[in-house]
Amino acid sequence: MQQKDKGTDTTTLSIPVIFNRPEKTDLQFMPEGGKLVAGIPIKVGFKAIGENGKGISVSGTIVDSRQQTIASFKPMHNGMGFVELTPVANEKYYAKVLLRNGDAKNYPLPKVESTGTALQIVSKSADSLQLTICATPDLVNTSASQSFYLIGQARGMICYAEALKLNTAIIKKTLAKKIFPTGIARFTLLNGNSMPLNERIIYINHNDDLQITISPDRKSYSIRDSIGISLQVKDKNGKPVEGTFSMAVTDNSQTRKNKGEGNLVNSLLFTSDLKGDVEEPGYYFEGTGKDLELDNLLLTQGWVGYSWKDVFALKSVPKYQPEKEFSINGKAFNIFNKPIKQTSVTLLRKFPTLVIDTVTDDNGRFKFTGNSYLPADSAFFFISVKNKRGKSFNVDVQVDEFAVPVFAQAARPVPWYVNTDTLILNNSHTRQAGLQTEAKYKGEGTTLKEVVIKAKKMIKGSQNPNPELDNEIYDEKELNEARTMSLFEVLGTKLPIIKINRGFYVINRHYQVQLIIDGKRGSSEIFMDYLTAKDIKGIEIVYAMTMMGYDIAVVYVTTYSGDSIYLKHTPGVYVYKPIPFNTPPQFYRPRYTDKNRGIAIGGDMRSTIHWEPNIITGKDGKATVSFFSADNPVDYTIEVEGTDLQGNLGTIQYKLKNLPESAP
């Protein structure tokens, strides 16, 4: 799509279009417990998805190899449902489906196993489960003395385990639901070699979520009015609880919760144990009568569990190691690179002032811990090591540098303007008005149109006499990422730099390097390997300067000391500059007063009225929050969710009504 206004250049906007062609419909069948076994009646879950990855409604029949109809099927919700059948040995089954465009398509069912077991689970009553284990006759006759294991677990804990023998073709078990917590319960049948045969998951709901009550301080509010909200949180027994909660307040005319959208509770206890994207997770817990739809979801997207082979492996290690607190770790060693044990190590920071001592262990290792050591913006630490005589002679220190993780590039999301609706479009139009209003009542003037400024990097303290001629500039941010790399290595990552036999460094095989350090000429051969990135504040490179018949690339290096050409390494002292961390920014919230309440009325069109990420209830289970309404006189949605000190979860949505249209 192209748009051209008078006096402007042509603007091209590419909008991807997502197709959902019927012939691209995918239909999968997943037997309860994992397999189709000959002679054992079984429930088979199915799910149909369209080309866009969403559930789609299809119906049809199940036929055998002779095209005889065995059963019919149709979905109940989001393309999911189930069909019951009793497979026959050496038979092949297909699903015949008539698509929306009138085409007929066949989908194969899984292969029928001639021997095996099946695990079936139903919710027998409000407080019990019925488990049925079925086996083919050959297994009953040959493994009557062999032990099998039935394991039930939830939230990563084993809640039930039993050894049993397949003495009959059908074994039934009744289990009390109370031995499992609320959430997904996974049952696995294993053979005597601890290899899984069948798996089945089911959702158990004890209705024990935290009870959250929201009470506004008044019945109605005007625009730009102060709104006070009181929270009361109780457990399932009605007792007040202490906990941590978050609150989001949104404008219903600009944002809305999609039907069946998830929340903290079903995210932690439900969808986290399922595979793929769960559409409308909240749908299964809205009201009652959703048991069959919920079971269909568990039959399909909960069909595959994890590998028990890895669980029983003796050398199994966690895939992700626990996060560590901030610490400064290192090693003290002597001239022979041997560790120095039980020697003093001092950590010094100039601002804010900090001096801490510790002692190395038998391996020469030391460690300073505590987040208070690291300011939010930047930090320099001096680490000094002394020998047992209190001298720095014949000792040195090395600090473990933090390696910056490299993350794979995430898939590009679909642009907001694709398959959107008027609600989202209207919301985008109000953002600029809201920014202008914020600037006006804060006295910052009028927000201008976006202007792109391409500024040249500047190195503070540089001795470069002609910075306007710089062809390459590496600032402090880039050098911090290089950490302990030498000057030569830093340039090598940015430029095709090589070293020739006569001791000269050459860039692009054409420009001979001349090194200027803090305004003084230095030997390239010495300082290229001597200086490291943590010593350097900035690097500037100027090409095409002719000197004595050669093309010269002048490399201006600015160090933190300002005189690094004469800097000598101090034995036993290490300058450590860790990567700083930043505290999260506060959510913007206006504070209307008598002076600014009447400024630019109609411009405060915030879609998110308030966000409070850390609300702590006291021993009485109560907390209060306040915020200001915007200029749009509509209803608000307040959503609160969180957990108490025992890990119990709770969530609530509250509609704040009666916001009449009136000016302050």
N, C-alpha and C positions, 0 to 999 in steps of 0.2 A: 504494500500500500504506500502511495506517495502523496505528499502534501506540499504545495508550494504557494507561499503567500507573496504578495507584491514586495519586491525589494529584498527578498530572502532567498537563500539557497534551497534546493530541493531536499526534503527530509524523507528518508525511507524508514519505514517501520515494518519489521518482519514479525508476524504473529503465527506461531506454530498452531496447527489444528490437530486435535486428538481425535482419531477415528475410532469407531466402535462397530466394525463390520461383523455381521452375524456369522459369516463363514470362518472367522477367527475365534469363535467361541471355544473355550477349553472346558472339558468335563472330566473330572476325576472321581474314581470310586475307591473308598477306603474301608475295608472290612473291620469290624469291631475286634480289637485285640491284635490286628495286624495281618491276618491271613484268611483266605478262603480254604476251608478244609472239607473234604468230601464227606458227606453224610451228617454234618453238624449244622443245624439251623443257625443262621447268623444274621445280624443286622449290619447292613452295609451303608455307610454314610457317603454322600456325594456332594460335590460343590462344582458349580458352573461359574466361570468368570469370563467377562468379555475382554476385548482387546485393550481396554483401558485399565485392566486389573481389578475391576469391581465386580461384585456378584451380579449375576444376570439370571433371569427366570427362564428355565427350559424344562420341558417335560417330555416323556417318552415311555418306551417299553423295554424290558429286558428279554432278549431272545437267546436261544441256544444255537448250536451249530446247524440245527435243522430248521432254523427260523421259526421255532415254536415259541410263543409268548409265555414267559415264565412269571413275570410280574410287571406292574406299571409303576411309574414314579412321577412325582412333581415336587418342586421345592416348597418350603414353608416360609423362608426368610433369607434374603440376600443370596439366592441361588443355592441354598443348602437344604438338604432333606435326608431321608433314609429310605431304604427298601429292604424288605426281609425276604430271604430265599434260603433254600437248602441245596448247596452245590452237589453235583454228581461227579464222580471220578472221571478223569480223561475227557471232560466236557469243557467247551469254550463258550463264554457268554459275552454278549455285546449289548450295548444300549443303543436303541434306534431313536433318534431325536429329529423332530421337525423344527427347523430354525425359523426365525422371524421372517426371513426373506423367501420362505417356501421351500428351501433346499432341505433334503434329508441327509443326515450324517450318522455314521456308526462310530461308537467309542467302545474300545475293548475293556472288559473288567479284568481284574488281576487273575493270574493263573490259579487254578484249583490244585491244592496240594492233596496228595493221596493219603498222607499220614500227618498227624500233628495234633495240636491242642488249640483250644479257644478259650478266651477269658471274657465273660460277659458280666456287666454290673448294672443294676437298676436301683433307684432310690425306692426302697420298699415302703417307707413311711417317713414321717418328719424327723425320726430319731434313729433310723437304721438303714443300712445298705445290704443288698443281697448280691453276693458274688457267686457266679456259676462257672465251674471249670469243666470243660468237656474234652474228651480224648478219644481218638480212634481206637478200635478194638485191638489193633496190633500193639499199641503202646500199653494198654491195660494188661495184656498178657505177658509182655516181655519186661516191663518195668515196674511190676507190682512191688518189688522189694527196693526199688530205687527211690531216693528221697528227692522231692521237688521243694522249691521254696517260693512262698508267696510273700511279697514285701509291699507295704503301703507307706508312702511318705508324703510329706507336705512341708513346704517352705524349707526344703533342704534337710529335713530331719526325718528319720525313720520313726513312724508312729505305730507300726504294726508289722510283725514278722512271724511266720509260722512255717515249720517243715511239715510236709504232707506226702502221702503216697497215693498214686493213681490206682487204687484197688478196684474202682468202678469207672464206668464211662462218664458219669456225671457226678460231680461233687459240688454241694451247695454250702455256702458259708453266710452267716448273718453277722454283720459288724455294727457296733454302735457308732454313730457319727461323732459322738462327743470325744472320742479319742483323737480326732483330727481337728485342727484349728480351721477357722473360716478361710476359704480359698481353694486352690486346686489341690486335689489329692491324686497321686499317681500310684497305680498298682502294677506290679510286675511279677510275672511267673517265670522262675528260672529253673533250669535243670540241675542235676547233681554237680555239673562242672561250672556252675555259676554263670551259665550263658542264658541270656533272656530269650524266652519263647513267645511271650505275649505281653503287651502293655495296654493299659486303658486308663484314662483320666476322667475324673468327675468333679463337679464343683459342689462344695459343702458350704452352706450358709447358715450360720448360727444367729444372724441378725444381731450381732454384738458390737456394731459400730458405735463410736462416740456420738452422743446426742448433742448437737450444737443448736443453740437458740440465738436468733438475731433480733434485737429490739432497737428501733430508731428512737431518738429522744423527742420527736414531735410527729404529728400526723401529716403535716404538709410543709413544703419548703418553697421559697422563691428562688429565682436565679441568683447565682453567686452568693448563695446562702451557706452558712456553716451547718454541717450535718454531723450529728453525733450518733455513733453506733455502739451499743453494748452487746458483748458476747457472753454467753453462759454455756459452759461445756460440762457435760456429765457423762459418766460411764453407763454401761448397760443396766446397772443396778440403781441408777439415779444419784450416784455420789459425785460431787464436784471433783474435777481432775486438773492437775497442772499439766501444761503442754505447750507446744509451739505450733503456731498456725500462720497461714498467709491469707490475705484478703485481696480480691480484685473487684473493682466497681467499674462497670461499663455502661455506656449510653446505648439503650436498646434500639434507637433509630439508626445507629451507625454500625454496631456490632451485635452479633447474636450467637448464642450457643446453638450449634447444629443439633438436630434431633438425634438423640442417642450418643452424644459426645461423651468421651471418657472423662474420668476424674482421677484423683490420687488413689482412691481406694481400689477401683477396679484395674488401675494400672499396675499397682504393686501386687495385688492378690489374684489377678485374673489374666490380663493380656500378657504379662511378663513371662508366663509359662506356655504361651501359644506361639506358633510359628506364623510368620507373615503379618500382613496388616489386617487387624481386626476392625471391620467396618461397624460403626455405631456400637461400641462396647457397652455404653450405658443403656441401650435398648433392652438388654437381657435382664436388667434389674429395675426397670420402670414398671411399677405395678406388680401384678401377679399373672399366673398362667403362661409364663415364658419358659417352662421347664423343657419342653420338647425342642424349642428353637435353640436353647442353650446347649442341650445334649448334642444336637446336630453340629454345632460349632466345635464342641469338644471331640466329636467323632472325626472331624475333618482336619481342622487346623491344630488339633492336639494329638494327631495320629502318631507322630514320630516323637519318641523321647530322646534321651541322650544315650551315649555309648556306655553300657555297663562294662565293656572290656577295659575302658580307661579307668573306671572306678576301682576295679579289682587289680589293676596293674600296680605292682609294688613300687615302681619308680614314677608313679603319676605325680605331677606337680601342677599347681594352679597355673592357668593360662595367663592370668593377670596378677602381678604381685601387689601387695597392699601399698597404698601411698605412704610416703615417709614424711616426717616433719622436716622443717628446714634445719639443716645442720651444716657445720663446716668440718670436714674430715680431711685428714692428711697423714703424712708419714715423716718422721725425722730419721735421718741417716747420716753416716760419716763419709769421709773421703773415699772409702773403699766400698761405698754403697751398701753398707751393713746397717741394719736398724739399730737405733739407739733407744734402749729401754729405760723406763723410769727416769726420764729427764723432763725438765720444766718446759712448758710451752705457754706463751702469752699471746692473747688476742687483744689488739688495740684498735679502737675506732676513735677518730678525732672529734667528729660531730654526728650525732650527739655523743658525748664522751662515754666510752665504755672500755674497761680493762678487766679481763678475766684470765685466770690461770688454770692450767690442768697439767696432767702428767701422762706421758706416753705409756702404753702397755708393753708387754714383753716382745711384741713385734714392731715396736716403734710407732704404733698407730695412736692418733689422738682424735678427739671429737668434741666439738662445741655444739650444743643444741639449744633451741629456743627461738620462736618466731620473733621475739622482741629484738633480736640482733639485727634484723634486716628491715631498714626503713622502706616505705612504700615507693620512693622515687629512685634513689641510688644509694650506694654504700661502698666505702673503701675500708678494707681491713688490713692491718699490718700484723703478721704472724711471726713471732720471734721464738727461736729455739736456743737454749743454752745447754752446754755439756754439764757434767756433774760438778765441774769446778766453777760454774757460773760464767763461762766464757763462750764466745761465739766461734772460737777456733775449731776447725776440723768438723763442723756440723753444717747441715743444710736441711731444708724443709721443702716438702712438695704437698700441694693441696689437690684433692680430687675435684676436678672441674665438672660442673653439671653439663651433661650433653643435652642440647635442645632437641626434643622429639620431632620427628618428621612425620606428618600426617598425610595420608593419601587424599588427593583432591576429591571432594564430595561431588556426587552427581548434581548437575545443575537443575534446580527446581523449576517447575513450570511457572512462567511469569504470571503475576497477579491478574493481568488483564485477560487471560485465556479462560474461557468457560466461566466468566464471572457473572455477577448480577448487579442490579442497580444499587443494592445496599453497599457493596464494596466500592462501587464507582462514586457514590455520593460521599462516602467516607473519605476518599482521596481528595475530593474537592474542598473539604473543610479543613484539611491540615494546614494549608498556607494561611488561612484566616486565623487559625489558632496561634500560629507563630507570630503573626503580626500583632495580635492582641497582647500576647505575653511581652513583646518588646515595648509596646506603648505604655502599659501600666507600670513597667519597670523603668520607664524613662529612657529607653534605648533607641527611640526613633522608629522609623518605618523599615520593615524588612524589604530589601531590594531583590530583584530577580537574581538568579544564580549567575555568578561570574567566575569563570575558571582562570586562576592565576597560576602561571607556570613560573615559579620562583627558582632562582639558582641557589644551590646549596652553599652555605657559608660556614667556614671553619673558624670558630672563635679563637683568637690568639695567633692566627696564622701569620708567618713572616713572608708570605708570598707577595712580592711587590706588584704583581699584575694579576689579581684574581679573576679579572674579566676574561683572561685568555685560557682559563682552565678547560681542558678537554675531558678529563675524568676526575670525579670527586667522590671520595669515600668518607662518609661522615661517622660520627660517634656510634650511631645505631648499628651500622654495618660492621664496624670494628668490634663492637661488643659481642656480636654473633660469632666472630672469628675466634674469640677467647684467647687461647695460648698459641695460636699460629704465629710463625715468624713473619716479618715484613715480606720476605720473599714468597712465602706460602700464601699470604693474603693477596698479593698481586697475581700470583699464579692461578688463584681461583677466579679472578676477574679478567685477566689478560693472558694471551699466549706468550708468556715471558720465558726466556731460556738463558742459560749461562754458557759463555764461550770459554775457550781455553786460556786466553790471556787475562782472565780475571774480570772481564767486562760483562755487564748484564745488558741484554738487548731485548727490546719490545718489538713484536711483529717482525723480527729478523731484520729490522731496518733502523730503528731508533736506538742509539746508545744512551744508556741511563746515566744521568747525573743526579746524585742524591743531595738534597738540601734539607738539613735537620735543624728545625728551630732557627732558620736564618743563617746557619753555618754549613759549609760544605763538608760532607762526610764521605768516608770511604765506602763505596757500594759493597766491596768484597767483605768488609767487616760487619757493617751495620745491617745488611740485608738479612743475616741470620741471627744477629745479636738482639735487635729490637723485636718485641712481640706485640700483638694486637692490643693487649691490656696496657701497654706503655703509650699507645698512640691515640691521639684525639681525632686526627683527620689526615687524609692523604689527598694531595692535588697533583695532577699530571698535566704538563703543558708540552704539546708536540711541536714539531716543525721549527725548532730553533736551530739555526746553522751555526756551528762553532768549529773553526779550524778544519773546514771541509767535511764535517760529519753532521748528519741530522741527529739532533739531541732531543731526548725526552727528559725534561727536568721533573723530578719527583720531589715535591715539597712535603715534608713530613712534620706535623705539629704534634709534640708529645705533651703529656700532662705535666711533666716537671718543667718544661720550657727550656731545658738545657741538657737534653739527654745525650748529646754528643760527648759530654764529659762524664756522664753518669756511669758509675761503677757498681757492680753487683755487691751488695753487702752480705757477707756470709751469715747464714742462719736466719735471714729475714725474707719473708715472702709477702708481696703485695697482692691481695685477693680482692677482686671486684666481682661479686656474684650478680647474677641476673636479678633485677628488682621485681617485686610484685606490685600490683596495683589493687587498691581496694575498690569494690564495685561502686559505681556512681549512684547517687541518690535519685529516686524517681521524682521527676518534676511535679510540684504541687503548688498552685497559686495560693497566696495569702491575701485575700481581699480585705481592705480596710475602708473606712469612710471616705478616704481620699481617692482611692483607685477603683472603687466598686462601680462607678458610673463611667469609667473610661472605656471607649470603643465597645459599647454594648453590641452584642451580636457576633463578636469575633472569637469569643472563647467557645470553640466547638470541639473540645477534646472528646475523642472516642473512648479512651480509657480515663475515667474520672479519677481513680485512685488505685494505687498498688502499695500494699503494706506487707513486706515479705517476712516479718519477724514479730508476730504478736504472741506474747507470753501470758498465759493465764496464771493467776495466783492459786493459792490453796483453796480459795472459794470457787475456783473455776471461772472467774470473771476477768474481763479485759474490756477496755474502751478504745475506740478509734474515732478520729474526726477528720473531715475533709471539706472542701468547698465544692458546691455544685457549679456547673458551667452555665452557658447562655442558652442552651437548648432545653426548653421546658418539657421534658419527656420522662418516662419511667427509666429507672436504673435497675441493673441486675447486680446483686452482691453475691459473690461466691467465696466461701471460706472453707479451707481444708487444712488438715494437719494431723498431728499425732501427740499422744501423751508420753509420759516418761517410760511406760511399759511397752510402747510400740503399737498400741491400739490406734486405729485410724478413724477419721471422721470427715465428712464433707456435707455441705449444704448450699443450696441456692435460694436466694431471697429476692423477691421483686419489691423494689422500693417505689411505691406509687405516690399519687397526689403531689406532683411537681407542677403547680399551676403556672401559666405564662404571666409573669409580672416582673416589672423592673424594680430594682432596689430604690 
